[in-house]
Amino acid sequence: MSMRYRLVITGAPASGKTEFFDRLAINDAFEAFVFLPELARRLLEDNPGFRTDREAFHREIYRRQIAREDELGEKSFVTDRGTVDAFAFHPETAELVGTTIEREYERYDAVIQLGSAAGLGPGYYRTDTIRLESIDEALEIEKAIQRVWRDHPGFHYLPARINYQEKYERLLELVLHLTGQGKTIDNSGIDSSV
């Protein structure tokens, strides 16, 4: 791999983001990539008090995300959420850390937002000890993530699908394409203009 690739995989609760990220990380096609797991879940598990201090929580996520990306130098990476995600959850974060969305866009070559199963209805959406959001809240988060990322020139949206494996295969095909390892893809079901 001669080029450097910087990819974000993002999505609202129940989008398959973390599971799909983990599956990509063990795929031989991406052995030269560094995979950066989501920070938010880990921070909440370590310090549940962050739930009541959104400002501190999102500043800390941003700080850690910048640090670990910068530490990689010229290595290619895939990250489970990028710096801009903090602005979807807490818009004031950009000003608090002294940046802009446009400046943060430059950190990444492509962004793939996965649609949440919340859009498929109650039979497909589950909560857990960290994911506490209702279906309506998950869909609002999806819209907020879309608002902050959709103007990125490499933005792609993969909608929720009843067939979970099919959704993963579309993601894999897109990531292979974006990293110069795949053939030209059929863009049906992939929206770059949301």
N, C-alpha and C positions, 0 to 999 in steps of 0.2 A: 504494500500500500504506500504510494508515494505522496498522496495528498493528505492534508489534515481535514477531518470531518468533525463537526461539532453539532450534535443532534439533541433535541429536547423531545421527550415523550411526556405529554401532560394529559390531564383529564380530571373530571369531577369524580366524586365517590362512585364506586361500582362501574368504572369504565374498563376495567381489566388492566389498567396501567401498570401496576406493580407486578402482577403475574406475567404479563407479556414482556415487561422489561427483564424479569428474571429469566424467561425463556430465551430471549435474544442473547443474554449474557453468556449462556452456555452453548450457543451456536458457533460452530467452528468458523463460519464466515466472518465473525467479529472478534477473532482471537487477538487481533492487534489493537482493539479498542479498550479503553478503560470505561467501566460502567460505574456511574455515581448514583447510589441509591437515594431514595427520597429522604430528606432531612426532617420534615414536619412530624411524621409519625414517630420517629426515634426521639425527637425532642419532647413530644407530648408523653411518651412512655417514661422517659427519664424525669420529666418535670411537669406533672399535670397542672401545676400552677400557671403555666403559660396560657391555659385556656381563658384565664381572666385578665391577662395582660397582652392583648393582641399587638400592641405597638412593640413591646419588647420581643415578643415571639417572632414577628416577621422581620424585625431588624436582625435578630440572631440568625434566622434562616438565610437572609440575604448575605450577611457577613461570612457565614460558613460556606455558602455556595460559591461566593467569589474566591475565597481562600483556596478551596479545593480545585476549582477550575484553573486558577492561576498557577497552582502547584504543578499542573500537568505539562506546562510549557507547550510544546508543539505536538503532543500526543493527541490522537483522535479520541473522542469520547461520546458516549450516550449518557444523558442525565435524565433521571426520573424527576421531572420538573426543572425549570430554569429560574433565573433571577426574576424574570417578569411575573412569574406566578404569584410572588409576594404581593404585587400590585393589584392582582385580582381580588385577593382576600382582604387587603388593607391598602387602599390606594395612596394613603399618606406616606407609605414607606419610601416611595421614590424620592420625595422631597426630604424626608428625614435622613436618608443616606446620601443625598447630594447627587442624584443621577436623574436620567430621563428614560422613558421607555425606548425611545429611538436609540439612545446610546447602548442600552442593554441588548437591543436587537442585534447589534454588531458582534456580540459575543457568540452568536449561533448562526449556522448555515441553514438549518431547517428545523421546523417545529411540527410535530404531529400531535394533534389533539384527538383523543379517543372519546367517542360519545358514550355517555353514561347509560347503564341498564335502567336507570330511573325513567328514561324516556320510553321504555318498553312496558312499563306498568308494574304494579305491586308484586306480581309473580316472579319478577326477575331482579328485584332490588332487595338487598339484605344489609342490615347494619351489624356492627360489632362493637367491641369495647372502645375503639378509637373512632370509628365511623358512626357518628350519632345522628347524622343529618336525615331529615325526612326526605321523601321523594321530591316534594316541592323545593326544599332547600338544596338538594343535590342538583336539580335543574337550574336553579338560580346561580349556583356555583359554576355550572357548565357555561351559562351565558356570560358570567363575569370573566371566566378564563378566555372565552372566545373574544370578548371585547378587547382584552389587553394584548392578545397575540395575533389577531386576524390581519393586522397591517404588516406583519413581518413578511418580507418577500418570499420566504420559503415555507409559508404556513400551509398545512394540509389538515383536513378534518376527516376522520373515519367515523361514520355514524355507528351507533349501537346496532348489533345484529342478534337475532335470536340464536343463530348458529355461532357459538363462541369460537370454535376452531376456525371457521371461515373468516371471522374477524381477525384472528391472529395471523392467518395466512396472508390476508391483504396487508396487514402491517409489515410482515416480513418481506413481502414483495416490494413494498414501498421503500423500506429501509435499504434493501439491497440495491434498488434503483438509485436512491439518493446518494449512496456511497460508491456508485460506479461499478457495482458487482452484479447487477441484474440487467435483464433485457428491458426494452421499452415496455412500460406497463399500460394496461387498460385503465383509464382514470374513472370508470364508472364506479360510483360508491366512494370516491375520494374527492372531496371538495376543497379546492385551494382558494376559493373566493368567497367564503362565508362572511 
